């Protein structure tokens, strides 16, 4: 829920910016780079970096990237622990074992 609030707030702030975009110093970012920066910034509670990463790609692309990152992270952690992805995901979310 807080993720949705953050995304909405970031979109609102971007729409309220009045500075002109000159196109200079603009780097192209792909959705996976944006997702990695966005998620790590959320983990570190760095709102400035969250807002920046959220502006690199469309909200839909960012959502897809975050979802893909979550899947890959759960799979990697499951392999590392020798557990099923479902067990790891439930554990990370604090849910009882199924």
C-alpha positions as CSV (number, residue, x, y, z in Angstrom):
1,X,0.0,0.0,0.0
2,X,2.8,2.4,0.9
3,X,4.4,1.7,-2.4
4,X,1.3,2.9,-4.3
5,X,1.2,6.0,-2.2
6,X,4.9,6.7,-2.9
7,X,4.3,6.2,-6.6
8,X,1.3,8.5,-6.7
9,X,3.1,11.1,-4.8
10,X,6.1,10.9,-7.1
11,X,3.9,11.3,-10.1
12,X,2.2,14.3,-8.5
13,X,5.5,15.9,-7.7
14,X,6.8,15.3,-11.3
15,X,3.7,16.9,-12.7
16,X,4.1,20.0,-10.5
17,X,7.7,20.6,-11.5
18,X,8.0,23.9,-13.3
19,X,11.6,23.8,-14.4
20,X,12.0,23.4,-18.2
21,X,13.5,20.2,-19.5
22,X,16.3,21.2,-21.8
23,X,17.3,17.7,-22.7
24,X,20.9,18.3,-21.7
25,X,22.6,15.8,-19.5
26,X,19.7,13.4,-20.1
27,X,20.7,9.8,-20.0
28,X,18.6,7.0,-21.3
29,X,17.7,4.4,-18.6
30,X,16.2,1.0,-19.2
31,X,13.4,-0.3,-17.0
32,X,15.6,-2.8,-15.2
33,X,18.0,-0.1,-14.2
34,X,15.1,2.1,-13.0
35,X,13.7,-0.8,-11.0
36,X,17.0,-1.6,-9.4
37,X,17.6,2.0,-8.3
38,X,13.9,2.4,-7.2
39,X,13.9,-0.7,-5.1
40,X,17.3,0.0,-3.5
41,X,16.2,3.6,-2.8
42,X,13.0,2.3,-1.2
43,X,15.1,0.0,1.0
44,X,17.3,2.9,2.1
45,X,14.3,5.3,2.4
46,X,15.9,7.8,0.0
47,X,13.0,9.7,-1.4
48,X,15.0,11.9,-3.7
49,X,16.5,8.8,-5.5
50,X,13.0,7.2,-5.5
51,X,11.6,10.2,-7.3
52,X,14.5,10.3,-9.8
53,X,14.2,6.6,-10.7
54,X,10.4,6.9,-11.0
55,X,10.9,9.5,-13.6
56,X,13.2,7.5,-15.8
57,X,10.5,5.2,-17.3
58,X,6.8,5.1,-17.4
59,X,4.9,3.9,-14.3
60,X,3.9,0.7,-16.1
61,X,7.4,-0.1,-17.1
62,X,8.7,0.6,-13.6
63,X,6.0,-1.7,-12.2
64,X,7.0,-4.5,-14.6
65,X,10.7,-4.0,-13.7
66,X,10.0,-4.1,-9.9
67,X,7.9,-7.2,-10.4
68,X,10.7,-8.9,-12.4
69,X,13.3,-7.9,-9.9
70,X,11.1,-9.4,-7.1
71,X,10.8,-12.7,-9.0
72,X,14.5,-12.9,-9.6
73,X,15.4,-12.0,-6.0
74,X,13.0,-14.7,-4.6
75,X,14.4,-17.3,-7.0
76,X,18.0,-16.5,-6.1
77,X,17.3,-16.5,-2.4
78,X,15.3,-19.8,-2.7
79,X,18.3,-21.4,-4.4
80,X,20.7,-20.0,-1.8
81,X,18.5,-21.3,1.0
82,X,17.6,-24.6,-0.7
83,X,13.9,-23.8,-0.2
84,X,11.0,-23.3,-2.6
85,X,10.3,-19.8,-4.0
86,X,6.9,-20.0,-2.3
87,X,8.4,-20.7,1.1
88,X,10.9,-17.9,0.7
89,X,8.3,-15.4,-0.5
90,X,5.9,-16.2,2.4
91,X,8.8,-15.9,4.8
92,X,9.9,-12.5,3.5
93,X,6.4,-11.3,3.9
94,X,6.0,-12.7,7.4
95,X,3.3,-15.1,6.4
96,X,2.9,-18.6,7.9
97,X,4.2,-21.6,5.9
98,X,1.6,-23.0,3.5
